């Protein structure tokens, strides 16, 4: 609890979301508060940060995606709109995409935009954001 703000700051930087960092720290606290006996830890701050990061990554992986990458491609590059009903459907799809992107953490939104709209290669994004290629 003494280092909550520092840990939250570090997690926010790693995860790109203050809310996700708070949730991960809370989940970490709950897991460590359980009745399971744990061996002594040499570096408690590093241990807590790593555990919270892993919990957040697990949550990200388990969350179902709202749109597949194929759906995103289709929304970002819609076919020619021939009639008004297609135009209305395309507008609704773009509004749905905008709503979903507004709910994304800032870094994830930036990565998506850079990769899908600007065509920035994944390796360059990994280097630019200081993350692994797999995370991109």
N, C-alpha and C positions, 0 to 999 in steps of 0.2 A: 504494500500500500504506500510505503514511503516514496517509491520511485514510479508511481502510477503515471504522472505527467510526462516524465522522460520516456518511459516505455510507450506511452500512447503516441508521443511525438515520433519516435523511431518507427513504430508500426504504421502510423499514418503515412510516413515517407515511403515505406516499403510497399504498402498496399494501395496507396493513392486514395484512401478514403478514411476520414476521421470516424465515421459511423462504424465502418468495418473494424477499425482498430479497437474501438470501445467494445464492440461485441466480442471480438477475439480475446481481449483482456478479461472480460467478464466470464467467458466460457473457460478460460484458463484458470481463473480464480475458483470457479465451481469445481473443476476437475481436481485441482490441488487441495481443495477443502474436503474432499471425500475421505472415507475411512481407510483407503489403501495406504499401507506403509510404503514410504519411498526412501531409497538410500540417500545419504548425504550428497549434496551437489557442490562442486568446486566453485562454480561461478553462477550464483543464483540469478543475477540480472540477465546474463547471456542465455541461461536455461529458460527463463520466463519469456524472453523475447523470441527465442527459437520455437518454443512450444506454442505461443500465441500465433506466430507466423504460420506454423504448420496447421493449426486449427483453422485459421482463416483460409488457407489454401484448400484444405479439405472441404470447407463450406462452399467455396467458389466452385470447386469441381462437382459437388453434389447438387448445387442449384441447377435446376433445369434451365436450359437456354430458352429465352423467349422466341428467338428466331434462329434458324440455321444459317450458316454462311451462304447457302444457296438462296435463301429468302432475302438476305441482306443484299446480295448481288442483284437480285431481281428488282428490289425496291430502289436501289441506287441507280440502276440502269434499266428503267422500264421500256417496254416495247413501244412502238409508235401508237399513239392514242387516236383511234379512228372515229369512235362515236362518243356521244356525251356520257353514256353509262360507263364506258371504259375510263373516261376522264374522271368521273366521280369516284370510281374504284381506286384509280391511281392516287387521287388526292387523299382518300381515306388511308391508303397504305402508307403514304408519305407522312401523314399526321401521326399514324401509329408508330412509325419509325422514329419520328422526332420525339414523341412522348417516351418511348423506350430509351432513347439516347439521353434524354434529360435525366432519367433515373439512374443512369450508369455513373460510376465513380469517374472523376475528371480524367485520370490517367487512362483508364480503359477506353473512354470516349475518344481521347486524343489518338490512342493507338489505332482504334477502329477507323477513324477518319483518315489518318495518315496512310494506313495500309490499303484501304478500299477505295478512297476517293483520290488521294494524291499519288497512289501507287508506289509508296516508299517500300523498298525491300525489307523483309523481316529482319535480316541481319543488321541493317542500318538502324532499324527501330530498337533492336536489342542493345546495340552500342549506344545510341542516343539516350535511352532511358536507363541504362545501367542494369538491365535485367537479362535473364537467360533467353535464348532463342525459343525454348520450349514455352516459357511464360508468354512470349509474344503470341 
